[in-house]
């Protein structure tokens, strides 16, 4: 199977050059022209895809060669771009910046090469004129496999400044596809982990995306950009399909977990009696629906679209709920997924919702599967910044001034609802909080052994609970979703 979906990658020499403004604005401008635009983001960023979704009306998707492996970049792209007229891929950091110590792995350049897509280089020209030629020439010649098809000059001061830049770039032979003037910044406020997510400021975000679209439409040659996208090479292979990969993944082993989450070491060891299930939970098991509640709303905005697709493919009914507003879990909840986000910003409101905190604690006590990442981990702690949380884990969480950021190579330490002991998984950490203790305590066992950047254990496995700082991408290991849903059915 081959695909010739027009596509281009929006990259830059460094962070802060204007990639998000240009990529989101280009998505909005092309969508306004009546094109079905598929939005993508290189790397583990959860926030930019929310703005991409506003610009296009389609789900924003990530392409991460570290978390998912290079071999899945094209299939995941084809999955997202199915039925679209054109795709825009926003890069991460500088064009050639990737996973620390891993060369080109997970860089925008690698993804562009895997997608056989031309690159549009966004250059912050605010403090240069003729030097822009040397900069662009360096990026054009650094890697012959990366095709830079044009430049968009950002933060240009005047007509005179633009003329000097264009004259300099004539010698490089790279066309200027757009010029954006130095204007007041679009209203896209940031805080400790980047842009404020769309879910927290939807009306203002809609307006900001519209302004980005107008800027790109006024300053860029859209016809030339469309033509460049159509020059992308043909991609071979099949699109990623959740049902297919879940069906082909090996059946997950379903040992009865011990008190710390580990499976019995001997078949002669008696099984624990099943815990009592709280009122309102479906105990029918076979032949009944398997409802997996997924936390959302303003406090829990970090999620990959493929996770819900995999859960559905494994037979779950995925039902979203908002821990800031809903006082009950969805009816017949048999499993719970709590992804990342900003619970530290909403700690007072989350704490005030005592009925839901109690419902989550009861679900955990019943042994139901609960998968919690980063923000979800904080929510399950005894307290966050001194405010009571769910109390599922005997640990406390607090905000700090230190940023923990980077890819992680991990191995499961304990059998859990997500992985068997010894299974490897790649993840990503991105937070300014600390949990004390940082790994299994009391009835809990550690979740992961992390090897990079230093050796340590991390996270908690406690009965049906798997809670960790690591963000993972289940497309890399679809058996995770199948295992989780099977546990939901048998718990």
C-alpha positions as CSV (number, residue, x, y, z in Angstrom):
1,X,0.0,0.0,0.0
2,X,1.3,3.5,-0.9
3,X,0.2,7.0,0.0
4,X,1.0,10.3,-1.6
5,X,-0.8,12.5,0.9
6,X,0.6,16.0,0.5
7,X,2.6,17.0,3.6
8,X,5.2,19.3,4.9
9,X,7.2,19.7,8.2
10,X,7.4,23.1,9.9
11,X,10.8,23.3,11.7
12,X,13.2,25.9,13.0
13,X,16.9,26.4,14.0
14,X,15.9,26.5,17.7
15,X,13.0,26.7,20.1
16,X,11.3,30.1,20.3
17,X,11.6,30.8,16.6
18,X,7.9,30.8,15.9
19,X,7.2,27.2,14.9
20,X,3.9,26.9,16.8
21,X,2.6,30.2,15.5
22,X,3.5,29.3,11.9
23,X,2.4,25.7,12.0
24,X,-0.9,26.4,13.8
25,X,-1.6,29.4,11.6
26,X,-0.9,27.4,8.5
27,X,-3.3,24.7,9.6
28,X,-6.0,27.3,10.2
29,X,-5.4,29.2,7.0
30,X,-5.5,26.0,4.9
31,X,-8.6,24.7,6.7
32,X,-10.3,28.1,6.0
33,X,-9.6,27.4,2.4
34,X,-11.7,24.3,2.6
35,X,-8.9,21.7,2.8
36,X,-9.1,18.8,5.3
37,X,-5.8,19.3,7.1
38,X,-4.3,16.5,9.3
39,X,-2.3,18.0,12.2
40,X,0.7,16.4,13.8
41,X,3.4,17.2,16.3
42,X,6.9,15.8,16.6
43,X,7.8,14.5,20.1
44,X,5.9,14.1,23.4
45,X,4.2,17.5,23.5
46,X,0.6,17.3,24.7
47,X,-0.3,21.0,24.5
48,X,0.4,22.1,20.9
49,X,-1.8,19.3,19.5
50,X,-4.8,21.0,21.3
51,X,-4.2,24.2,19.4
52,X,-3.8,22.2,16.2
53,X,-7.1,20.5,16.8
54,X,-8.8,23.9,17.1
55,X,-7.2,25.0,13.9
56,X,-8.3,22.0,11.8
57,X,-11.3,20.4,13.6
58,X,-9.4,17.1,13.7
59,X,-7.5,15.3,16.5
60,X,-4.0,16.5,17.0
61,X,-1.6,13.6,16.9
62,X,2.0,13.0,18.0
63,X,4.9,11.4,16.0
64,X,7.6,10.3,18.5
65,X,10.4,8.1,17.2
66,X,11.7,7.5,20.7
67,X,8.5,6.5,22.5
68,X,7.1,4.5,19.5
69,X,10.2,3.6,17.5
70,X,11.1,5.0,14.0
71,X,9.2,2.1,12.4
72,X,5.8,3.4,13.7
73,X,6.3,7.0,12.6
74,X,4.9,6.5,9.1
75,X,2.1,4.1,10.0
76,X,0.9,6.5,12.8
77,X,1.1,9.4,10.4
78,X,-0.9,7.6,7.7
79,X,-3.5,6.7,10.4
80,X,-4.0,10.3,11.3
81,X,-3.9,11.6,7.8
82,X,-6.4,9.1,6.4
83,X,-9.0,10.9,4.2
84,X,-7.2,14.3,4.4
85,X,-6.2,16.6,1.6
86,X,-2.9,17.7,3.3
87,X,-0.9,17.2,6.5
88,X,1.1,19.7,8.5
89,X,3.7,18.4,11.0
90,X,5.0,20.8,13.6
91,X,8.6,20.0,14.7
92,X,10.2,20.0,18.1
93,X,13.0,22.2,19.4
94,X,15.7,22.8,16.7
95,X,15.5,20.8,13.4
96,X,18.3,18.4,14.4
97,X,17.7,18.3,18.1
98,X,16.6,14.8,19.4
99,X,16.9,12.6,22.4
100,X,19.9,13.4,24.5
101,X,22.9,11.3,23.6
102,X,21.0,9.4,20.9
103,X,22.1,11.3,17.8
104,X,19.2,12.1,15.4
105,X,16.7,9.8,17.2
106,X,13.4,11.6,17.8
107,X,14.5,14.8,16.0
108,X,12.4,16.7,13.6
109,X,14.9,15.9,10.9
110,X,14.5,12.2,11.5
111,X,10.7,12.4,11.3
112,X,10.9,14.5,8.1
113,X,13.2,11.8,6.6
114,X,10.9,9.0,7.7
115,X,7.9,10.8,6.2
116,X,9.8,11.8,3.0
117,X,8.4,15.3,3.6
118,X,9.9,18.6,2.7
119,X,10.8,21.0,5.5
120,X,9.8,24.6,5.9
121,X,12.4,26.4,8.1
122,X,11.0,29.2,10.3
123,X,13.8,31.6,11.1
124,X,13.7,34.3,13.7
125,X,15.2,37.2,11.7
126,X,14.8,39.9,14.4
127,X,18.5,40.4,15.0
128,X,20.2,39.6,11.7
129,X,20.3,40.5,8.1
130,X,23.0,39.0,5.8
131,X,23.9,36.4,8.4
132,X,20.6,34.7,7.7
133,X,22.2,33.3,4.6
134,X,24.9,31.5,6.5
135,X,22.4,30.1,9.0
136,X,20.1,28.7,6.3
137,X,23.0,27.4,4.2
138,X,24.2,25.5,7.2
139,X,20.9,23.8,7.8
140,X,20.4,23.1,4.1
141,X,23.7,21.3,3.7
142,X,24.0,19.6,7.1
143,X,22.1,16.5,6.1
144,X,21.5,15.8,2.4
145,X,18.5,13.5,3.3
146,X,16.6,16.4,4.8
147,X,15.1,18.5,2.1
148,X,14.5,22.1,3.1
149,X,12.0,23.4,0.6
150,X,11.7,26.9,1.7
151,X,12.0,29.5,4.5
152,X,9.5,31.6,6.4
153,X,11.1,34.7,8.0
154,X,9.6,35.6,11.3
155,X,9.8,38.9,13.3
156,X,10.8,41.0,10.3
157,X,11.0,44.7,11.3
158,X,10.4,46.6,8.0
159,X,10.3,46.5,4.2
160,X,14.0,47.4,4.2
161,X,14.8,44.6,6.6
162,X,12.8,42.2,4.4
163,X,14.7,43.3,1.3
164,X,18.1,42.7,3.0
165,X,17.0,39.2,4.1
166,X,15.7,38.2,0.7
167,X,18.8,39.5,-1.1
168,X,21.0,37.4,1.3
169,X,19.0,34.3,0.8
170,X,19.1,34.6,-3.0
171,X,22.6,33.2,-2.9
172,X,21.5,30.1,-1.0
173,X,18.9,29.1,-3.5
174,X,16.1,28.4,-1.0
175,X,12.8,30.2,-1.7
176,X,11.3,32.6,0.8
177,X,7.7,31.3,1.3
178,X,6.6,33.8,3.8
179,X,7.5,36.9,5.8
180,X,5.8,37.6,9.2
181,X,6.2,41.1,10.6
182,X,7.3,41.9,14.1
183,X,3.9,42.3,15.8
184,X,2.5,42.0,19.3
185,X,2.5,38.4,20.3
186,X,-0.6,36.4,19.9
187,X,-2.4,35.8,23.2
188,X,-1.0,32.3,24.0
189,X,0.0,32.5,27.7
190,X,2.5,30.2,29.2
191,X,3.4,28.9,32.6
192,X,5.7,26.3,34.2
193,X,5.3,23.5,31.6
194,X,4.7,25.6,28.4
195,X,1.5,27.0,26.8
196,X,-1.7,27.0,28.8
197,X,-3.8,24.1,27.4
198,X,-6.8,24.8,25.2
199,X,-9.2,23.1,27.7
200,X,-8.4,25.8,30.2
201,X,-9.0,28.8,27.9
202,X,-11.1,27.6,25.0
203,X,-12.7,30.9,24.0
204,X,-9.4,32.8,24.1
205,X,-7.6,29.9,22.4
206,X,-10.1,30.0,19.5
207,X,-9.4,33.7,19.0
208,X,-5.7,33.2,19.2
209,X,-5.8,30.5,16.6
210,X,-7.8,32.7,14.3
211,X,-5.2,35.5,14.7
212,X,-2.4,33.0,13.8
213,X,-4.3,31.9,10.7
214,X,-4.8,35.5,9.6
215,X,-1.1,36.3,10.1
216,X,0.0,33.3,8.0
217,X,-2.6,33.9,5.3
218,X,-1.5,37.6,5.0
219,X,2.3,36.9,5.1
220,X,2.8,33.6,3.4
221,X,2.4,32.2,-0.1
222,X,-0.2,29.5,0.6
223,X,-0.1,28.3,-3.0
224,X,3.6,27.8,-2.9
225,X,3.3,25.9,0.4
226,X,0.6,23.7,-1.0
227,X,2.8,23.0,-4.0
228,X,5.7,22.1,-1.7
229,X,3.5,19.7,0.3
230,X,2.5,18.0,-3.0
231,X,6.1,17.4,-3.8
232,X,6.5,15.0,-0.9
233,X,7.7,11.5,-1.7
234,X,5.4,8.5,-1.8
235,X,5.1,6.5,1.5
236,X,4.9,2.8,1.4
237,X,3.2,0.6,4.0
238,X,-0.1,0.3,5.8
239,X,-1.7,2.8,8.2
240,X,-1.6,1.9,11.9
241,X,-4.9,0.3,12.9
242,X,-5.8,-0.1,16.6
243,X,-8.0,-3.1,16.1
244,X,-5.4,-4.9,14.0
245,X,-2.5,-4.3,16.5
246,X,-4.6,-5.2,19.5
247,X,-5.8,-8.4,17.8
248,X,-2.2,-9.4,16.9
249,X,-0.7,-8.6,20.2
250,X,0.0,-11.7,22.4
251,X,-2.6,-12.6,25.0
252,X,-1.7,-11.0,28.3
253,X,-1.0,-13.2,31.2
254,X,-3.5,-12.6,34.0
255,X,-2.0,-13.7,37.3
256,X,-3.7,-12.8,40.5
257,X,-1.7,-9.9,41.9
258,X,-0.2,-10.1,45.4
259,X,-0.5,-7.3,48.0
260,X,2.3,-5.3,46.3
261,X,1.2,-6.0,42.8
262,X,3.5,-9.0,42.0
263,X,2.1,-12.3,40.8
264,X,2.4,-15.4,43.0
265,X,5.8,-17.0,42.6
266,X,4.4,-20.5,42.9
267,X,1.3,-22.3,41.5
268,X,0.9,-23.9,44.9
269,X,0.4,-20.5,46.5
270,X,-3.3,-19.9,47.2
271,X,-5.0,-17.1,45.4
272,X,-6.2,-14.1,47.4
273,X,-9.9,-13.8,47.7
274,X,-11.4,-11.2,45.4
275,X,-12.0,-7.9,47.1
276,X,-15.5,-6.6,47.6
277,X,-16.7,-4.3,44.8
278,X,-18.3,-1.0,45.9
279,X,-22.0,-0.4,45.1
280,X,-22.6,0.8,41.6
281,X,-19.8,-1.2,39.9
282,X,-20.6,-3.8,37.3
283,X,-19.7,-7.2,38.6
284,X,-21.3,-9.2,35.8
285,X,-17.9,-9.7,34.0
286,X,-18.5,-11.8,30.9
287,X,-21.2,-10.6,28.5
288,X,-21.5,-7.1,30.1
289,X,-19.9,-3.9,28.9
290,X,-16.5,-3.0,30.2
291,X,-16.5,0.7,31.0
292,X,-13.2,2.4,31.4
293,X,-13.4,5.9,32.8
294,X,-10.9,8.4,31.5
295,X,-10.1,11.6,33.4
296,X,-10.3,14.8,31.4
297,X,-11.3,18.5,31.9
298,X,-9.0,21.3,32.7
299,X,-6.8,19.4,35.3
300,X,-6.1,16.4,33.1
301,X,-5.4,17.4,29.5
302,X,-2.4,15.2,28.6
303,X,-3.4,12.2,26.6
304,X,-2.6,10.5,23.3
305,X,-5.6,9.9,21.1
306,X,-4.3,6.4,20.3
307,X,-4.8,5.3,24.0
308,X,-8.6,5.6,23.8
309,X,-8.6,4.0,20.4
310,X,-6.6,1.0,21.7
311,X,-8.9,0.6,24.7
312,X,-12.0,0.6,22.4
313,X,-10.3,-1.9,20.1
314,X,-9.7,-4.1,23.1
315,X,-13.4,-4.1,23.9
316,X,-13.8,-1.2,26.4
317,X,-16.4,1.5,26.4
318,X,-14.3,4.6,27.0
319,X,-16.3,7.2,29.0
320,X,-14.7,10.6,29.9
321,X,-15.3,12.4,33.1
322,X,-14.1,15.6,34.8
323,X,-12.6,15.3,38.3
324,X,-13.2,19.0,38.8
325,X,-17.0,18.8,38.2
326,X,-18.2,15.2,38.4
327,X,-18.9,13.9,41.9
328,X,-19.3,10.3,40.7
329,X,-17.4,8.0,38.4
330,X,-19.3,7.0,35.2
331,X,-21.9,4.2,35.7
332,X,-20.5,0.7,35.8
333,X,-16.9,1.8,35.8
334,X,-14.6,-1.2,35.9
335,X,-11.3,0.6,35.2
336,X,-9.8,4.1,35.4
337,X,-7.2,5.9,33.4
338,X,-5.9,9.2,34.8
339,X,-3.4,10.9,32.5
340,X,-1.2,13.9,32.8
341,X,-2.0,17.6,33.2
342,X,-2.0,20.3,35.9
343,X,-3.5,19.1,39.1
344,X,-1.1,21.4,41.0
345,X,-3.0,24.4,39.4
346,X,-6.3,22.9,40.5
347,X,-5.4,21.3,43.8
348,X,-7.9,23.2,45.8
349,X,-10.8,22.3,43.5
350,X,-9.8,18.7,43.2
351,X,-9.5,18.4,47.0
352,X,-12.9,20.1,47.4
353,X,-14.6,17.4,45.3
354,X,-14.6,14.9,48.2
355,X,-17.3,12.6,46.8
356,X,-15.2,11.8,43.7
357,X,-12.0,11.4,45.7
358,X,-13.9,8.9,47.9
359,X,-15.2,7.0,44.8
360,X,-11.7,6.7,43.4
361,X,-10.4,5.4,46.7
362,X,-13.2,2.8,46.8
363,X,-12.5,1.7,43.3
364,X,-8.8,1.2,44.2
365,X,-9.7,-0.7,47.3
366,X,-11.9,-3.0,45.2
367,X,-8.9,-3.9,43.2
368,X,-10.1,-2.4,39.9
369,X,-7.4,-1.5,37.4
370,X,-6.2,2.1,37.6
371,X,-3.5,3.5,35.3
372,X,-2.2,6.9,36.4
373,X,0.5,8.9,34.8
374,X,2.2,12.0,36.3
375,X,-0.8,14.2,37.2
376,X,-2.8,11.0,37.8
377,X,0.0,9.9,40.2
378,X,-0.3,13.2,42.2
379,X,-4.1,12.8,42.3
380,X,-3.8,9.3,43.9
381,X,-1.4,10.6,46.6
382,X,-2.5,11.3,50.2
383,X,-2.1,15.0,49.6
384,X,-0.8,17.5,47.1
385,X,0.7,20.8,48.4
386,X,-1.0,20.1,51.7
387,X,-4.4,19.5,50.3
388,X,-6.1,16.1,50.6
389,X,-6.3,14.0,47.5
390,X,-7.6,10.4,47.0
391,X,-5.3,8.8,49.5
392,X,-4.9,5.7,47.4
393,X,-1.1,5.8,47.8
394,X,0.8,6.4,51.0
395,X,2.8,9.3,49.6
396,X,2.6,13.1,49.4
397,X,3.2,15.4,46.5
398,X,4.4,19.0,46.3
399,X,5.3,21.6,43.7
400,X,9.0,22.5,43.4
401,X,11.0,24.9,41.3
402,X,13.0,22.1,39.6
403,X,12.1,20.9,36.2
404,X,12.4,17.2,35.5
405,X,12.4,16.6,31.8
406,X,13.6,13.9,29.4
407,X,13.1,10.6,27.8
408,X,13.5,7.5,30.0
409,X,14.4,3.9,29.2
410,X,12.5,1.8,31.8
411,X,11.8,-1.8,32.7
412,X,8.8,-3.0,34.7
413,X,9.9,-4.1,38.2
414,X,6.6,-5.6,39.2
415,X,3.7,-7.4,37.5
416,X,0.9,-4.9,37.1
417,X,-2.2,-4.1,35.1
418,X,0.0,-2.6,32.4
419,X,3.0,-4.7,32.1
420,X,4.7,-7.9,33.3
421,X,7.9,-7.8,35.3
422,X,10.9,-7.5,33.0
423,X,9.0,-5.9,30.1
424,X,10.8,-2.8,28.7
425,X,9.0,0.4,28.0
426,X,10.2,3.8,26.9
427,X,8.7,6.9,28.6
428,X,9.0,10.6,29.1
429,X,9.1,12.7,32.2
430,X,7.9,16.3,32.3
431,X,7.0,17.9,35.7
432,X,8.0,20.3,38.4
433,X,6.6,18.3,41.3
434,X,8.1,15.7,43.6
435,X,6.4,12.7,45.3
436,X,7.8,11.4,48.6
437,X,8.6,8.6,48.7
438,X,9.3,8.4,45.0
439,X,8.7,4.6,44.6
440,X,6.8,1.8,46.2
441,X,6.1,2.2,50.0
442,X,4.0,0.2,52.4
443,X,1.7,-2.1,50.4
444,X,3.0,-0.7,47.1
445,X,5.9,-2.1,45.0
446,X,8.0,0.0,42.6
447,X,6.6,0.3,39.1
448,X,9.6,0.9,36.9
449,X,13.4,0.6,37.0
450,X,14.7,3.6,35.1
451,X,18.2,3.3,33.5
452,X,18.5,6.8,31.9
453,X,19.8,9.3,33.0
454,X,20.5,7.5,36.3
455,X,19.5,4.1,37.7
456,X,16.6,4.3,40.1
457,X,13.2,2.8,40.8
458,X,10.1,4.9,40.2
459,X,6.3,4.7,40.7
460,X,3.9,2.5,42.5
461,X,2.1,-0.8,41.9
462,X,-0.5,-1.6,44.5
463,X,-3.2,-4.2,43.8
464,X,-4.8,-2.9,40.6
465,X,-3.1,0.4,40.7
466,X,-0.2,1.4,38.4
467,X,0.9,5.0,39.1
468,X,4.1,6.6,37.8
469,X,5.6,9.9,36.5
470,X,6.4,8.2,33.2
471,X,4.2,9.2,30.2
472,X,4.2,6.3,27.8
473,X,2.7,5.8,24.3
474,X,0.7,2.6,24.2
475,X,0.9,2.4,20.4
476,X,4.5,1.1,21.0
477,X,3.1,-1.8,23.1
478,X,-0.6,-2.4,22.2
479,X,-0.6,-5.4,24.5
480,X,-0.8,-2.8,27.4
481,X,-4.4,-1.8,26.4
482,X,-5.4,-5.4,25.9
483,X,-4.0,-6.4,29.3
484,X,-5.6,-3.5,31.0
485,X,-9.1,-4.3,29.6
486,X,-8.7,-8.0,30.4
487,X,-8.0,-7.0,34.0
488,X,-11.0,-4.8,34.0
489,X,-13.2,-7.8,32.9
490,X,-11.7,-10.2,35.5
491,X,-11.2,-8.0,38.5
